[in-house]
Amino acid sequence: MTEWTALTLGKKIQAGEISAAEATKAALERIRICEPDLNSFITVAEETAIKQAEEVQKKIAAGELAGPLAGVPAALKDNLCTGGMRTTCGSKILQNFIPTYTASAVENLQRAGAVILGKTNMDEFAMGSTTETSYYGPTKNPWDGTRVPGGSSGGSAAAVAAGECFCALGSDTGGSIRQPSAFCGVVGLKPTYGTVSRYGLIAYGSSLEQIGPIARDVADCAVLLEVIASWDTKDSTSVKRRDYDFTSALVEDVKGMKIGVPTEYFGSGLDPGVKAAVLKAAQTLGDCGALVEEMKLPLTDYAIPAYYVIASAEASSNLARFDGVKYGYRAPEYRDLHDMYRRTRTEGFGAEVKRRILLGSFVLSQAYYDAYYLKAQRARALIKQEFDRAFENCDVILGPAVPAAAPSLGESLKDPLKMYLGDIYTVAANLAGLPAISLPCGRDGKGLPIGLQLMGNCFEEKKLLRAAYTLEKALAAGEPLSAGKSSSAAGELPAAGASSAAGKPPAAGASSAAGKPPTVARERSGL
């Protein structure tokens, strides 16, 4: 059961083949088995989840709930406020914080009948790309326990990949949904900025971040987005859209769709196995009738510096509220008010958060504001204009989600700059407010998942989902692609219409252990 998609489970619950309580207990048992290895969750709300499931089942039986997610167990990234349930942001400074209100996106999910299992691990305050900066310990990648799951929504991606939940919510400030989804072999979607209310999301970079779904396939992501997207008067950046019917885009048809492949995304620094798998997927879209064409995004190299200046500046401002006065951790010993501030923040924040606060405070200082922050905002405007021009000639932009498969635990923290540069393919979508989706397209020579990214123009999630859904189905029908198995054209942009066998990740419902991440596929004695 824990290998089913959310939609499959929802249909079986509606048909009476299984109850919401039975599904919830199965997920909780899976969590109990996997957590000693994975550490995907910070908080597991077992009693609350079972109670929710029983209440949802009564509503289903009474005909009051008939949605596709009714009774489906889901997980939440631990920066989404949940009334009455601990919300830590992966930080010591909020280790005992229990909000009095619930995030709008979570309320929407609960109204749809989803059962909340608990809160997933994350990089502290979403600052990181590995889920190693969490105060509650690192999350491990379900495919290989010696590797990271990505970040900052690593706990959500790992939990979905390991079958601990059927779907999850994450947040994406510079790739924090798409990058861990790529590392864990699942699907992650960052919506257009303003599509999902940020009310109740503990802020890191307010002008960049969006809440989005992580699931096992594109269809699940479309349904989740349809449920959580809404206009919200409690969020001043929320946008009232004319159409929230995202599931109607789940059609296998890309005939005539123009797919742009930026040459800048396939230069130095990209792992050859990732390059081969992503270009093979582009060729597969060409086989399906899309027009795949090379394109240019010359400002790509400016995305990382612009992003880290802006994100750090906003982090410095947003995290000023955590001072030990009203809520959260307070240093036990201090001399006066200012010493209490200093000690609380010194003891409460981790190294990566401190680094970004210091960087943000520096670029916002009077002496350097124009030289760094203002210049970064101008670069951001130019990047947005470049994408506007690009989408005049293409419907979707295709490229890698990450430069390589998941690195080993501890590797990225030794070289923070290298970790930041790993976000090269994802941050531009946040700077420009664009929707983007990551989905599996194969495995490398070590059997680790490879993810590709599709980006669309603002408010054009339907085009994005149609392309992703078509590609997912085509990849599922092809042969697995590994670093050692590629066509002679794998290192070049494939011409539209060229035939190929696309990379295919292991199916979530495969009957053998090959269809599951090996770390959690094995039997456990005594459990």
N, C-alpha and C positions, 0 to 999 in steps of 0.2 A: 504493500500500500504506500509506503513512504517514498517509492520511486515514481508514483503517478504525478502528472501535472496537476496544478490547482484546478483547472477546468475539468479534467477527468474526475477528480475527487468530488467536485461540486455536483456534477451530473449524477454520480452514484448516490450521493446524499439525497438529492432531490427525488431519485427513483426509489429510495427506500432500501437500497442494497447495503448501505452502511449508515451508521448514525454519526452525527457530529461529535458526540462524546467518544465513540470508538476511534474515530480519526485522530482526535486530540490526544487520547491516551497512547495511541501508536506513535505519534510524534514525540510525546514526552518520554516514552520508553527509548526511542531512538536518541534523544538528547542525553538520557542517562548513560547510554552505551558509548556515545561518541565524545562527550565532553571531556573526559579525562585526557584524551589525546588532542582535541581540537581547541577547546577554550573559545568557542564561538559566542557564548552567551555571558553577559555580566549578571543578569537577573533572569531567573526562570520562575514564572508565576504559575506554578502547577495548580494550586487549589483554585485560584481565580479563573484559570483557563478552562478547567473542567466545569466549573459553575457556569461560565459563559456558554460553553458548548451545550450544556443541558437546556439553558434558556433559549438558545438559538434553535435547538431541535424542537422545542415546544412551538415556537413561532412558525417553523417550517411545516409542522404537522397541522397547524391551524390555518395554513395558507397565507400567513402574513409575510413570509420571507420566501422568495422564489428566485433570487438573484444567483448568478454563477459562482459567487464566492461565499454563499451562505453555508456556514459550518466548516469552512476551510481554515485550518490552523496557519497563522502567519506570525512573523517576527518583526520587530521594529528596531532600527538603529537607535542607540542609546543617547542620541541628542534630540529625540522627539519627545516632548513633554507628555506624560501620562498621569492624569490625576490619580493620586493614591498609590502610584507605583514609582519606585526609585528611578531617577534619571540622572546619570552621572557624567555624561559626555566623556567617559573613559578617563576621568580625572580624579585625583585625590581631593581637589578643592570642592567637588560636588558629590563626594562619596555617600553622604547621607541626605541628599536633597530629594524631597518628595513634592512634586508640583501640586498645586491646588486646581489645575486646569489641564485640559487635554488638547493637543495640537489638532487643528482643523482637519488635516489629512487623515489622522488617526480616527477622528470622529466619523469621517466619511467611510473609512474602512469598517468600522464597527457597525455603522448603520446598514452596511451591505451584508452584515452577518458574519464577517470574518472573526475567528477566535484568536485573541492575542496570547501567544505563548510566553513572551518575555522580551527582554531588551538585549540586543546583540552588541558584541565588543566592537571597538573602533579605536582609531588613533585619537589621542587626547585632543579634544575640541576639534576633531576632524583634520588635524594638522599632521599629515604624513601620508605615505603611499604604501605602507606595509602592515598596518595594525600592530606594530611593535612598540609604539610610543604610549600605548594604553597603560594606565596605572595598574590595571588588573591582569597584566601579563599579555604576551603576544598570542594571537590566534595562529593556528597552524593551517597550512593548505591541505585540504582533504586528499589531494592527489599524491602529495609527498610531504610527510610531516616535518621534513628538514627545511621546507621552503615556506615563504610568506604567502598569504592569500591575497595580498594587495591591500590597498586602503584608499580612503579611510573607512569605507563601508565593508571592511574585510570580514567582520563577523557575520553580516547579513549574507554575503556571497558564499562564504564557507558553509553556513547553515543550510542554505538552499542546495548547494552542491552535495552535501553529505546526507541529505534527506531528513534533516532535523526539523524542517518546516517546509511547507509547500510553496511559499512565496515570502517576500520580505520587502520592507521599505528601507531605502537608504537616502543619503543626501549627496549632492554632487556640486562641489565648489570649483574643482579643476580637473575632474575625472574620477571622483571618489565613488561613483557607481560603476562607471564603464571599465576602469582599470582592474578592480578586484573581480568583476564579472569575467574579464578576459583571463585572468590568472586561474580562476576556479572553474572555467568551462560552463558558465551559465550566461543568461541574457540580462543585460541591464540597460535601462532607458533613462536618459536625462531629458525632460521635457523643455519646451521653450520657456524662457524666464517669464514668470508671472502666471503660468498655467496652473500650478499647484500652490495653494496658499502656504506661505512660510510662517503663519501664526503658530506658535508653539515649537518652532524649530529654534534651538539655541544657536544664536548667530555666530558665525565665524567671519565670512565675507559677504555682507548683505547684498551687494550688487551683483554677486556671482552665483550664489547657491540656489539650488532647486531640489525639492524632494522628488524621488522617482522610484519606480519598481525594479526589483530584482527577482527573476523567476527562471524556470527551466526552459521555457521556450518563448517565442515572440507573441504567440496568442495570449499566454498568461500575462505578459507585460501590457498588452493592449487592454485587456480587461481591467487590470489593476489601475492603469492610468485613467481609464474611463470612470472608475469608482472614486479615485482620490482627487481628480481635477475638479476645480470649482472656483467661482468668483467669490471672494470673501471680503466683506467690509472691514474685517479686523486686520487685513494686510494691505497696506497702501500700495504695494507693488503688484497686487493681484489684478489680473486682466479678465474682463468679461468676454468670453469667446462665444461666437455664434454657434459653434458645433463642438460637442463633447462626445460624439459617436465615433470613437476610435476603432472599435471592433469591426466596423464595416469595411475597413481597409485591409482586412485579412483575406486577400485575394491573390492567387498565384498568377500574376500577370504583370510583367514589366516591359511588354512590347512597346517600343518607341520611347521608353524612359531613357533619359540621358544621364549616364553615370560618369562623373569626373574623377580622375585619378591624379592627384597632384604629384609631380615629379619630386618636389621637395620632401615628400614623405617617404621616399625610397632611396635616400642617399646614405652617407656614412653613419654608422651607429646602429643601423637596423640589422638584427640578426638574420642571416641568410635563410634559415628555416621559416621564420616569420614572414619574410619577404616572399618566399615561394608560395606559402599557403595563402597569403592575402591576394597575391596576383592571380593565383589559381581560382580563388573565389570570384575575382573580377571577371575572369574568363568565363566562369560558370554563368554569371549574369548575362554576359554576351551571348552565351549559348541559349539562354532563355528569351532572347529577343531584345535586350537592352542595347543601347548605343554606348559603348564604353570608350571613352576618349581621354587622352592625356591632357593635363591642364597645369597651370602655374598658380602658385600662391607665394609670391616672392617675399612676403612679410612674415613667413612662418618663423624665422629665427628670432623675431622680436616678441613673440608671444610669451615665452618663458620669463624674460626679464620684466615685461609689462605686468604679467600676472602676479609674480611674486612681490613686486613693489605694491601693487594695489591690494592684493589679498592680505599682505602683512600690515599695511596701513589700516585696513578695516578691522583686522584682528586686534590690533593695538587699541583701537577705539572701543570695539565691542567687549573686550575682556577687561576693560577698566572697571566694570561693575563688580567683579569678583575680588572683593577686598576684605572679606571677613566681617563686615558690619551687619548685614541684614540676613544673609543665608550662606550656607556652605561652610567649609572648613575655616576655623580661626586658630591661629597659633596659640598654644596654651600659655606661653610666657612672652611678655613684652613690657617695655618701659612706659610708652605713651602711645597716642593714636598713630603717629607716623611710624613708629617702630612696629606697631601691630600690623599696619598695611604691609610694610616691608617683609616682616617675617612670615606673614600669612601667604603672600604671593610667592616668596622664595620657597617655602615648604610645600605649598599647594600645587604649583605648576611644575610640569616636567621640563626637561632640557629643550625639546623641540619647540614647545609653546613659548618658553622664555626667549628663544632665539628669534622667533617671528615677532613677538611683542617688541623686542629691542629694535629689530630692523624696521618695523612699522613706525615706532616712535621716532626713529632717526629720520625716515623719509618725510614724516609730517612736521618735523621741526622747522622753525622759521627760516633757518639758514639754508636748508636743503629741500624745502617744499617744491620750489620751482624746478630745481635741477633733477629731482627724481619723481615725486608723486605726480606733479603736473605733466611732466614729460611722458610718464607711463600712461596717463589718461589720454594724451594726444595720440600715442601709439595705439591705444585701444580703439580710438575712433577710426584710425586708418585701417586697422585690421577688420573692423566691422564693415567699412566701405569696400574693402577688398572682397569680402564674402558676398556683399550685395551684388557686386559686379559678376562674381563667379556664378551666382545662382540665376543670372540672366541667361546663361548658356548651358546650365545643367540643372537637373532635378535633385540629384543626390551626389554627395562627395564621398568616395570610398578610400580608406587607407587603413593602416594598422591601428589598433587600439593602444598598443604598447610596443616598445622597441624589441623586447625579448620576452621569453617565458618567465615565470616567477623566479626571482632570485632566492638564494639561500638565506635563512634566518641570520640576522646580524650583519649581512653584507652591505645593505643600504645605509644603515646607521653609521658605518665607518666613514662614509663619504656622502654627506648630505647634499652636496652640489650635484653629484651623480644622480641621486634620488630625485632631485628637482628636475633635472634634465630629462628624466624618464617620462615626465608629463607632457612632452613636446607635442604629442598628437591630440591631447584631450583639452588642454587649457583654452585653446582658441574658441571652442564652442561656448565656454562660459563667458569669455570676454565679449563675445558677440551676441550672447543670449540665445544661441541656436539649439534646436533639439538634436540629439545624437544618441545612437544605440550601439552597444557592443554585443556581438554574438560569436559563438565558437565557429572556427573554420578549419580546424584540424589539430594535430598534435606535433610536437617537435620530436627530435630523435630520442629524447629521454621519456617520451610519453606524456609530457606536460601539455595542457591546453594552450592553444593559440587563439587569440581573439582579433577580429577585425572591427572597425568602426565605420558606421554610415552616419553622415551629417546631412541635415536638411535645412531649408530656409525657415525663418521664424514662422511659427504656427502651421507648419506643413508636416506635422507628425504622420498624417495619413500616407503621404508619399513615402516617408521613411519606413513606416510599418509595412507598406505593400512591398517595397524592395527587400526588406529584411525577411519578411514571411516567405516570399518567393525564393530567396537565396537559401533560407533554412531548409525548405522542402527539397530544393535541388541538391543541396549538400547531403541531406539524409538519404537521397537516392543514389549517391555516388559512392566511391571507395574512400577509405580513410587516407589522408595525406600526411606523411611525415616528412621530416627534413631530408631524409634519404630517398624519397620517392616523389619526384616531380618531373614534369615534362621539360624538354629542352627550352621551352619558352618561359619557364617559371621565373627566370630572372629579368624578364622584360614585361612591359605592359602588354597584356594579351589583346589581340585584335578582336573586335566584336564579331561574334559568330564562330570563333574558333572552338573546336571540340576539346574537351578535357574531362578528366575524372577529378571532381572537386574534393577538397578536404572535408572530412566528416568526423565530428567528435563522437564519442560513445553515447548511445541513446540512453536517456534516463531510465527507460523501462527494459533495457536489455536483460536477457535471461542469465547471462554469465557475469562473472566478476569484472570482465572487461568493460561492462556498461556502468560501473560504479567507480568512484575514486578509490584506489587500492587501500588507502589508509584506513578506511572504515568499512571495507567490503568483507573483511574476514570475520569469521565466527569468534566469539569470545566465551571462554569457558566460565561457567558460574554466573553468566549474565543472561 
